[in-house]
């Protein structure tokens, strides 16, 4: 199996989703979100990053 680097757009979206989930979970900006929202933001960002590495054209 050959792995490739994700495109810049995929990497950017994944990092923004991961960072938003972590920041909302920590409550560092004074914005509170439900645990479900923070979980899915973080999980979605991680899954998108993995898919970008595994598949060549995402």
N, C-alpha and C positions, 0 to 999 in steps of 0.2 A: 504494500500500500504506500503510495506516494502522497505526502502531505505538502500543501502549498501555503504560502502566506495569503491571508485574506486581503481583499481589495481595501483601499483606503476608506471608502464609504462604509463598508461593512464593519471594519475595525472601529471607525468613529462612532457609529450607531451603537455598537456593542459596549464601548467604553462609557458613552453617555448614559446608557441604560443601567450599567453596573454602578456607576458613580451615583446616579440618582437614587437607586435602591438603597445604597449604603448610607447616603446622606439623609434620606427620609427616615430610615430605620434608626439612625443615631439621633435624629431630632436636632441636629446642629444648627439649622437655620430657623428654628422656631416653628417650622411647618410640621404638623403631625399627619401621618397617613396611616391607614389601617395596615396591619401586618400582612394581609393578603396582597395588597398593592405592592408593598416593598418586596415581598417574596417573589412575586411574578416579574417585577422589574429586574431584580437581580438574576433570577433564574433565566429569564428571557435573554438578557444580555450575555450571560455565560453560554447558553445554548447557541445563540447566534454566532458567537466567537468560535465555538467548536465547529459549527457547520461551515463557517468561512474557511477554516483550516482544512477540513476534510474534503470539501467539494471545491473544485477549481474556480467555478464561475459565479459564486455567490457574492 
